[in-house]
C-alpha cells in the first residue's frame, strides 16, 4: 500500500508485483485462556530483495479471542503480528479474524 502511493515504485503495477508475498509456514500455538501465542517459521517463495534475499521467515503472533460467539463455534479475535527474516524485521501488523472451535 505504501509503495503504491509513494515515489518508491514507478507505477501501481510495479508496487503490487514487488509487494506480493508467497509463503508456506509450520506453526505451533499455545492457548492461555482467551490469549493465543503463535510461533511460525516458513519459507518465502517470492522474496523481497530489500531483506537481503533471505528466504526463511519467522512470525510471532499474539491474539486475544473474544469471549462471545458470533455464530455456533465461531469467535472473533484481535492481535498483533511481528514478521522477521533472520535479524531483519519486515513488519509489525494488526490482525483480526475468526476462530473456529469444536
Secondary structure, 3 states (H helix, E strand, C coil): CCHHHCCCCCCHHHHHHHHCCCEEEEEEEEEECCEEEEEEEEEECCCCHHHCCCCEEEEEEEEEECCCCCECCEEEEEEEEEEEECCEEEEEEEEEEEEECC
